[in-house]
Amino acid sequence: MPPRQSSRRGKAVAAPAATAPKGKAGKRKVEEDEDDVEPAAPEPKAAKKRKTAKGKAEELVELAKRTVIDTLKKPMYIGAHVSSAGGVQNSITNAMHIGANAFALFLKSQRKWVNPPIAPDALDGFLTLSKSNKFEVHKHCLPHGSYLVNLAAADEEKAEQAYNSFLDDLKRCESLGIKLYNFHPGNTNGEPREEAIARIVKQLNKAHEETRTVITVLENMAGQGNVIGTTLEDLRNIIRLVDDKDRVGVCIDTCHAFAAGYDIREPSLFNQFLNKFNEIVGSQYLKAFHLNDSKAPLDSHRDLHANIGTGFLGLRAFHAIVNHDDLRDMPMILETPIERKGADGKTYEDKQVWADEIKLLESLIGMDIDGDQFKALEKRLQAEGAAERDKIQDQVDRKSAKDAKKATKAAPKKKTQRGKKKAEASEDEDSE
């Protein structure tokens, strides 16, 4: 059966969709798929009984045929953050469902501090399915850490809680044969930045000593609040203090980089960014990418993911990435929004969005960026995201105006020329 086409895209396989926020205003849906990642009880029978309608839906026909890597002009391992609801083995099925050659998942519920161990049948299923479907999970699987975990926490009890959850994920990776583990560096919570970084490194060094093979991959951040990892210097400062340099790396999130002020909208600008990364952090530490366009403009520090080509970042940035020879063997993970509204007004997840975006990105490999095909794609996708970009730009502009007004009020008032003369006269009288 041929891949189903999304109604908003027509017949073209290479067209993605619109966006949904990832921050407090509304986390992207892939971050909400973690409920019941593991069965409540570890017995295999219980896991089978608890299979949900959602889980069954994941086993429907493929939305896109998985591209054989050898047929690509330049091998690129592109996928998405898929659901692991019902057990980690389902992430393989869900990756196949959208035609992915790489994937990310939550290894357990990221809403809970304590989770049951991976069920034996889930573990066996993951290992068997990854082998039978030729997924090199040690290279192209990039689990995402829990959002509860803050390795920079100063409070001893919270720090221990975060560490235990973090270590548990690393051990799960090792049991599944996964070598890369992506996580957000942490939040200072108002404490001095250097001290917060030192706490992160202390936790990393300890976790590395208690595990053997997993590479802990730091994700760059958009710069909201007191988060660590907004700048390349932050990432460098963490890596410098890690004892085992072979056990640490970086995942570049394109939306985060752009929101943090790194302009990568053109191939030349992306190459400049990559050169800066190599100079400041080191090329050997770049392990993966999160491919997300941005609803918000450059240097906005707003973490709002958009579908590929529809945001302020634009299609040229992604053309540069998938055509860069040094990035060929890395997992490229979509975290773009897939929530859509049905005819009844209810929101649902449309996995066809990811299937189409994977094909779109693969189609860019070797495509002439100055050719008519690319220009037509670029124009159409920018038109699709125009309304959302205008909406967010208006929010950013209004906030900037409000901040400027506050700064003006807070600034000390300048004395008028008449006021200055009065003050000088008063000083002269006092000195007599």
C-alpha positions in Angstrom: 0.0 0.0 0.0 1.5 3.4 -1.0 2.2 5.9 1.8 -0.9 7.9 2.8 -0.6 11.6 1.9 -1.5 14.3 4.4 -4.4 16.4 3.2 -2.6 19.7 3.5 0.4 18.5 1.4 -1.3 17.0 -1.6 0.8 14.5 -3.6 4.3 15.9 -3.0 6.1 13.6 -0.7 8.6 16.3 0.2 6.5 18.8 2.2 6.1 19.1 5.9 3.6 21.0 8.1 3.2 23.8 10.7 4.3 24.1 14.4 3.6 23.8 18.1 5.5 25.2 21.0 7.8 23.2 23.1 8.2 25.5 26.2 5.9 26.2 29.1 3.2 27.4 26.7 2.9 23.8 25.4 5.5 21.1 25.3 5.7 19.3 21.9 3.8 16.1 21.8 6.7 13.8 21.6 7.4 14.8 25.2 4.0 13.7 26.2 4.2 10.2 24.8 6.1 8.8 27.8 3.1 7.7 30.0 3.2 4.0 30.4 6.6 3.7 28.7 7.1 0.6 30.9 4.3 -1.7 32.2 3.2 -1.2 35.8 4.4 -4.7 36.6 7.4 -6.3 35.0 5.7 -9.6 34.1 5.5 -10.0 30.3 1.8 -11.1 30.4 0.8 -7.8 32.2 2.6 -5.8 29.4 0.6 -7.6 26.7 -2.7 -7.2 28.5 -2.2 -3.4 29.0 -1.7 -2.7 25.3 -3.6 0.4 24.5 -5.5 1.4 21.4 -2.8 4.0 20.8 -0.2 1.2 20.8 -2.2 -0.8 18.3 -2.5 2.3 16.0 1.3 2.4 15.9 1.3 -1.0 14.2 -0.7 0.2 11.1 0.8 0.1 7.7 4.0 2.0 7.0 3.4 5.7 6.3 6.6 5.8 4.3 9.0 3.2 3.1 12.3 3.3 4.9 15.1 4.5 2.6 17.9 2.0 2.1 20.9 4.0 3.2 23.1 2.7 0.3 20.8 4.3 -2.2 21.3 7.9 -0.9 24.0 10.0 -2.5 25.4 10.7 0.9 24.3 8.4 3.8 22.3 10.4 6.3 20.5 8.7 9.2 17.3 10.7 9.7 14.4 9.9 12.1 12.3 11.3 14.9 11.5 11.1 18.6 9.0 8.2 18.5 6.8 6.8 21.3 7.9 3.9 23.4 4.6 3.6 25.1 3.9 -0.1 26.1 7.6 -0.9 26.2 10.9 0.1 24.6 10.5 -2.5 21.8 7.6 -0.5 20.4 10.0 2.4 19.5 11.5 0.2 16.7 8.1 -0.5 15.3 7.2 3.2 15.5 10.5 4.2 13.8 9.7 1.7 10.9 6.2 3.1 10.8 7.5 6.5 9.6 10.4 5.3 7.5 13.1 6.3 9.9 16.8 5.3 9.8 17.5 6.8 13.3 15.2 7.4 16.3 15.0 8.8 19.8 12.8 7.7 22.6 12.2 8.0 26.4 13.6 4.9 28.2 11.0 5.3 30.9 8.3 7.7 32.0 9.8 11.1 32.2 7.0 12.3 34.5 8.1 9.9 37.3 11.2 9.7 39.5 10.9 6.0 40.1 10.1 3.5 37.3 10.0 -0.3 37.1 12.9 -2.0 35.3 12.6 -2.8 31.6 10.5 -5.9 31.3 12.4 -9.0 30.0 10.1 -9.3 26.9 10.5 -5.6 26.1 14.3 -5.9 26.4 14.4 -9.0 24.2 12.0 -7.4 21.7 14.1 -4.3 21.4 17.3 -6.3 20.8 15.6 -8.7 18.3 13.7 -6.0 16.4 16.8 -3.7 16.1 18.8 -6.6 14.7 16.2 -7.9 12.3 15.4 -4.4 11.0 19.1 -3.5 10.8 19.0 -0.6 13.2 22.5 0.1 14.5 21.2 1.3 17.8 24.7 1.8 19.2 25.1 4.5 16.5 21.7 5.8 15.5 19.5 5.6 18.5 19.5 8.7 20.8 17.4 8.4 23.9 16.3 11.6 25.6 16.8 12.2 29.3 14.0 13.1 31.7 13.0 16.8 32.0 12.8 16.2 35.8 16.5 15.7 36.0 18.7 18.7 36.9 22.3 17.7 37.4 23.2 21.2 38.5 20.9 21.1 41.5 22.5 22.5 44.6 20.1 20.9 47.2 21.6 17.6 48.3 18.4 15.7 48.3 17.3 16.9 44.8 20.8 16.3 43.5 20.8 12.7 44.7 17.3 12.2 43.2 18.4 13.6 39.9 21.6 11.5 39.9 19.8 8.3 40.6 17.3 8.8 37.7 20.2 9.8 35.4 22.3 6.8 36.3 19.3 4.5 35.9 18.9 5.7 32.3 22.5 5.1 31.5 22.2 1.5 32.8 19.1 1.0 30.7 21.1 2.2 27.7 23.8 -0.3 28.4 21.3 -3.2 28.7 19.9 -2.2 25.3 23.2 -1.8 23.5 22.7 2.0 23.1 25.8 4.1 23.3 24.5 7.7 23.0 22.3 9.4 25.7 21.1 12.9 25.2 20.2 15.2 28.1 19.7 18.9 29.0 22.8 20.1 31.0 20.8 21.7 33.8 19.6 24.9 35.4 21.5 27.2 37.8 18.3 28.1 39.7 20.0 31.4 40.3 23.2 30.0 41.8 26.6 31.1 40.3 27.1 29.6 36.9 30.6 28.2 37.5 29.4 26.4 40.7 26.4 24.9 38.8 28.7 23.6 36.0 31.0 22.1 38.6 28.1 20.2 40.1 27.1 18.9 36.6 30.6 17.7 36.0 30.8 16.0 39.4 27.6 14.1 38.6 28.8 13.1 35.2 32.2 11.9 36.4 30.5 9.8 39.1 28.0 8.3 36.5 30.8 7.5 34.1 32.6 5.6 36.9 29.5 3.5 37.6 28.9 2.6 33.9 31.1 1.5 31.1 30.1 2.4 27.5 27.5 5.1 27.3 28.4 8.6 25.9 26.6 11.3 27.8 25.5 13.8 25.1 24.9 17.4 26.2 22.2 19.3 24.3 22.6 23.0 23.5 19.8 25.2 24.8 17.8 28.2 23.6 18.7 30.4 26.6 15.5 30.7 28.6 16.0 31.6 32.3 19.0 30.2 34.1 19.6 27.2 31.8 23.1 26.0 31.1 24.2 25.2 27.6 23.0 28.3 25.7 26.5 29.1 24.5 29.2 26.9 23.0 31.4 28.2 25.8 29.1 26.6 28.4 29.4 23.2 26.6 33.2 23.6 26.4 33.4 24.5 30.1 31.6 21.3 31.1 33.6 19.1 28.8 36.9 20.5 30.0 36.2 19.3 33.5 35.0 15.8 32.6 37.6 13.2 33.5 36.9 10.7 30.7 36.6 12.8 27.5 35.6 9.7 25.5 32.3 9.5 27.5 31.0 13.0 26.7 29.6 14.6 23.5 27.2 17.3 22.2 23.9 17.2 20.3 23.1 20.4 18.4 19.5 21.3 18.3 19.0 23.7 15.3 16.1 25.5 16.9 17.9 26.1 20.1 21.1 27.3 18.4 19.1 29.8 16.3 17.1 31.0 19.3 20.3 31.4 21.2 21.7 33.8 18.6 23.7 31.5 16.3 22.6 32.4 12.7 22.7 29.2 10.6 20.1 30.2 7.9 22.5 29.9 5.0 25.1 27.2 4.1 27.9 29.7 4.5 26.6 30.7 8.0 26.1 27.1 9.0 29.7 26.4 8.0 30.8 29.4 10.1 28.9 28.0 13.1 30.4 24.6 12.6 33.9 26.1 12.4 33.2 28.0 15.6 32.0 24.8 17.3 35.1 23.0 16.2 37.3 25.8 17.5 35.5 26.3 20.9 34.3 22.8 21.7 36.0 20.4 19.3 34.8 18.5 16.3 35.3 15.1 18.1 32.5 15.9 20.5 29.8 16.5 18.0 27.6 13.3 18.1 24.1 14.1 16.9 21.5 16.7 15.7 18.0 17.6 16.6 16.5 18.9 13.4 13.9 21.6 14.2 12.9 24.8 12.5 12.1 27.8 14.7 8.8 29.6 15.2 10.7 32.4 16.9 13.2 34.8 15.3 17.0 34.8 15.7 18.3 35.5 19.2 14.8 35.4 20.7 15.7 32.8 23.4 12.3 31.2 22.8 12.2 27.5 22.4 9.4 27.0 19.9 9.9 24.2 17.4 8.5 24.6 13.9 8.2 22.1 11.1 11.1 21.9 8.6 11.2 24.9 6.2 8.2 26.7 7.7 10.0 28.7 10.4 12.4 31.6 10.7 15.3 29.2 10.2 14.2 28.1 6.8 15.0 25.2 4.4 18.6 26.4 3.5 19.9 25.5 6.9 18.7 21.9 6.6 20.1 21.6 3.1 23.5 22.6 4.5 23.3 20.0 7.3 22.2 17.0 5.2 24.8 17.8 2.5 27.7 18.2 5.0 30.2 15.3 4.5 31.4 15.4 8.2 27.9 14.7 9.5 27.0 11.6 7.5 27.0 8.9 10.2 25.3 10.9 13.0 21.7 10.4 14.1 19.5 13.3 12.9 16.4 13.4 15.0 13.2 15.4 14.2 11.4 16.9 17.2 9.0 18.8 15.1 5.3 19.2 16.1 2.8 16.6 14.8 -0.4 17.8 16.5 -3.1 18.5 14.0 -6.8 19.4 14.4 -9.4 17.0 12.8 -12.7 17.9 11.2 -14.3 17.5 14.7 -12.0 20.2 16.1 -10.1 17.7 18.3 -6.3 17.5 18.3 -4.6 14.3 17.2 -1.1 13.2 16.3 -0.4 12.9 12.6 2.7 10.7 12.2 2.5 11.3 8.5 4.1 14.7 9.2 7.3 13.0 10.4 7.2 10.5 7.5 7.0 13.4 5.0 9.7 15.4 6.7 12.1 12.5 6.7 11.5 12.1 2.9 11.8 15.9 2.5 15.2 16.0 4.2 16.4 12.9 2.3 15.3 14.6 -1.0 17.6 17.6 -0.2 20.7 15.4 -0.3 22.4 16.4 -3.5 19.6 18.8 -4.5 20.8 22.0 -6.2 20.2 24.8 -3.8 20.0 27.3 -6.7 17.7 25.1 -8.8 14.0 25.5 -9.4 13.0 22.4 -7.4 14.6 23.7 -4.2 13.3 27.3 -4.7 9.8 26.0 -5.2 10.0 23.9 -2.0 11.4 26.8 -0.1 8.7 29.2 -1.2 5.9 26.8 -0.5 7.0 25.9 3.0 7.7 29.5 4.0 4.1 30.3 2.8 2.8 27.5 5.0 4.4 29.0 8.1 3.9 32.7 7.4 0.9 33.2 9.7 2.6 31.5 12.7 5.9 33.5 12.1 3.9 36.8 12.0 2.2 35.9 15.2 5.4 35.1 17.1 7.2 38.0 15.7 4.5 40.3 16.9 4.8 38.7 20.4 8.6 39.3 20.3 8.2 42.9 19.2 5.7 43.7 21.9 7.9 42.2 24.6 10.9 44.1 23.3 8.9 47.4 23.4 7.7 46.6 26.9 11.2 45.8 28.1 12.6 49.0 26.6 9.9 51.0 28.4 10.8 49.4 31.7 14.5 50.1 31.1 13.7 53.7 30.4 11.7 54.1 33.6 14.4 52.4 35.7 17.2 54.6 34.3 18.2 57.6 36.4 16.6 60.8 35.1 19.0 63.3 33.5 19.1 66.8 35.0 17.9 69.6 32.8 20.3 72.5 32.0 18.4 74.7 34.4 18.6 72.0 37.1 22.3 71.7 36.6 22.8 75.5 37.1 20.7 75.4 40.3 22.8 72.5 41.6 26.0 74.3 40.8 24.8 77.6 42.4 23.9 75.6 45.5 27.3 74.0 45.7 29.0 77.4 45.3 27.0 78.8 48.2 27.9 75.8 50.4 31.6 76.3 49.7 31.6 80.0 50.7 
